[in-house]
Amino acid sequence: MSRLAGALWVFNIFLDTIGHLSFKAAASTKATAEQNRWRRMFGSVYLWIGIACFCLEFAVWFALLSLIPLSQAVLIGSINIVVVMLAGRLLFRERLNPLRLTGMALIAAGVALAGGTL
């Protein structure tokens, strides 16, 4: 994989992770009434950070696809799942049970194998 493709891949992972974490933070707002909850979520800076990250990720993904085949990009892009799960554990104290950890290990192994063929 070229350095540019590698940099775009890492930037894509970063944007995807920040986007998901921002949406989770916006959705975790505390409000008593359902209508107030939605109003607070839409007024949250985290929601708009998430939207901006996903818009930027869209452009970065296009750039990455211009450098490597889609079949390989999708495989190595799967590492986003692992990164988001780990970040969710660190920031939101989400549980990682043995089944999820096994899934993460299998995904990481698959990404390592797919990345080695680029």
Secondary structure, DSSP 4 states (H G I P E B T S, - for coil): --HHHHHHHHHHHHHHHHHHHHHHHHHT---SSHHHHHHHHHT-HHHHHHHHHHHHHHHHHHHHHTTS-HHHHHHHHTHHHHHHHHHHHHHH-----HHHHHHHHHHHHHHHHHHTT-
